[in-house]
Amino acid sequence: MKSKYKFSTLAIHAGEEDSPLGAVTTPIYQTSTFAFKNTAEVIEYQKGDSSKYLYTRYGNPTLKTVEEKMAALEGGEAGLLVSSGMAAVSTTALTLVSSGEEIISTEPVYGGTFHLFKEVFPKLGIVVNFVDPEKIEQVELLLKANTKLFFCETPTNPNLKIVDIRRIVEIAKERRIPVVVDNTFATPYNQNPLSLGADLVVHSGTKYLGGHSDLVAGVIVGLKSVIDKAIEVMKVLGGCIDPFCAFLLLRGLKTLGVRVERQNHNASKVAEFLSGQDKVNRVFYPGLPTSSQHNLAKSQMRGFGGMVCFEVEGGLESATKVIDNLKLFINATSLGGVESLASLPVLTSHFGFDQKELQRADVTPGMVRLSCGIEDELDLIEDLRQALEKLG
């Protein structure tokens, strides 16, 4: 979707329709079902009249506004709003892949996605093969005639590895394999995978899109032909979202640009600070010039995001001491809100992984993952400084 307007203008105005009563904000259509004046209107709906609604699981005006806004922000033809990020991943995958077919996915991926791919999909006869995001050439060794999807997230969770989207698209397009990118960590403000050739983008709207840690949602954006099929899958799986949650997401999207810009700034300053600390072994942040993937990140991202991961000496014991002594960063999972959060990946996103899986994902017990909010950067840095001093 092309537009003459810039990002923050679209975030506020895209998808919004004039209210018959002059409401400036899109109303919350808090209803499960919709009335028809007569049976002729029911027939018109069933024939595809998009101005009419039947049942909120099938569609709702509040949801539609979010879907159109997200399509505009990501540059896609259409969008679909669902109940969670995992609903977005599972609905997308089951739209594109059937029993007896295969998926190639980068590893690491979010823990929920990993468990879906490793434990649930095999029960459905769907095989998922994993590839190191820094060794994309291995994809060609895994390709088969029944490979029907390439899935990746970039930056990855939690260590912010960057996947070369253009290279993945180049390999996949030769074989007409759709590419799906989880853009949750980057947000459409920092990165637009569709403009790099990807077919679909998925988001956990719970994170940056909502931005206030008060909702759970998921979004799929891409080709209308695929979104139309995904809608039918969502209907039968039941992963719909309620109108009030959609309204909260709509509110959050309007400030996405200003929030993410500040979070980018804070994360870069935090990463620079951590890079100079003796007790810190490694800092993961693609915005650092010392990052091995800095140039790749610059080639496909406009900003480097609000997430920072670092590893301290002394493993889980030291990481626990650091996180338990933070005063401003909140010890909580999730990310992307206005408040700064800190978590231990081995006890949250990657809990339950065995040692080999953790090693392949390059996730260690000494890692602390930070989601930088929009507080003052100096306060965040001082909080980290005093916590690291507790290591002695």
Buried (B, 14 or more C-beta within 10 A) or exposed (E): BEEEEEBBEBBBEBBBEEEEEEEEEBBBBEBEEBEBEEEEBBEBBEEEEEEBBEEBBBBBBBBBBBBBBBBBBBBBBBBBBBBBBBBBBBBBBBBBBEEEBBBBBBBBBBBBBBBBBBEEBEEEEBBBBBBBBBEBEEBEEBBEEEBBBBBBBBBBBBBBBBBBBBBBBEBBEEEEBBBBBBBBBBBBBBBBBBEBBBBBBBBBBBBBBBBBBEBBBBBBBBBEEBBEBBBEBBBEBEBBBBBEBBBBBBBBBBBBBEBBBBBBBBBBBBBBBBBEBEBBBBBBBBBBEEBEBBEBBBEBBBBBBBBBBBBBEBBBEBBBBBBEBBEBBBEBBBBBBBBBBBBBBBBBBBEEBEEEBBEBBBBBBBBBBBBBBBBEBEEBBBBBEEBBEEBE
